[in-house]
Amino acid sequence: MRTVMPHITRHAIVSRSRGLSIIELLVGIAVGMFVLAGAAMVVTNQITDNRRLLLETQIQQDLRAAMDIISRDVRRSGYWSNAYTMVSPDKTVVQNPYRSAGMDANPVNMITYTYSHDHDLSRVESNAAEADEQSGFKLAADVIQANLGGGNWQALTDPSVVRVTAFTAQINTTTVPLPVCASPPCAPVSAGCGAASALFVRDVVLSITGEAVHDDSVKRSLVSTVRLRNDQVCQ
């Protein structure tokens, strides 16, 4: 029995063996480029977000560390180991020498104050604000500086990381009236109090604003209120 083979033309063989056309290749490349561009954009955005998050965290930590140091030191303003003599009826009333030297706040960029170091170092209290007992903080050249005593200012913030754009200290005083008391157990009227019988309570509102050195769009601000412990009693 004779087998009849199907007739296959040369044109059919060539048509079955050819690859992609130039149009199909270009379309495939274009689709691949779109996919690659989308993936690259996602990766770039992720890297940018991570970098910004790291900068924000670093700036936040640096400013928070500076604020903690400033708050703790400012809270000691006016500390005096003999402060009890201001209100003790059996002692000669002496005005607090550290408060009289005072806390001087420049609303723009500086706060200065004094407190006794003598008692902390087991030395005899001198009852005077000495050169090494002068403290303070100020903003200079985009850096918060700390007074280590005797006018020795040292950088508190890192200028290679954070640029401090604003530092303010606002002192608020609250007067609490006291009953008039002219004899023991009340102490005599303290110097500088006038005739008022009152308790003077002070607090300081500290504010710091900074930005990242390498990306000025990363900004952070901190505000802290410090209650001073050296209340003044006038009777």
Secondary structure, DSSP 8 states (H G I E B T S, - for coil): ---------HHHHHHHH----HHHHHHHHHHHHHHHHHHHHHHHHHHHHHHHHHHHHHHHHHHHHHHHHHHHHHTTTT--TTGGGGT-TTS-----HHHHH--EEETTTEEEEE---TTTTT----SS--GGGEEEEEEETTEEEEE-STT-EEE-S-TTTEEEEEEEEEEEEEEEE-----STTS----TT-TT--EEEEEEEEEEEEEEESS-TT-EEEEEEEEE-S--EEE-
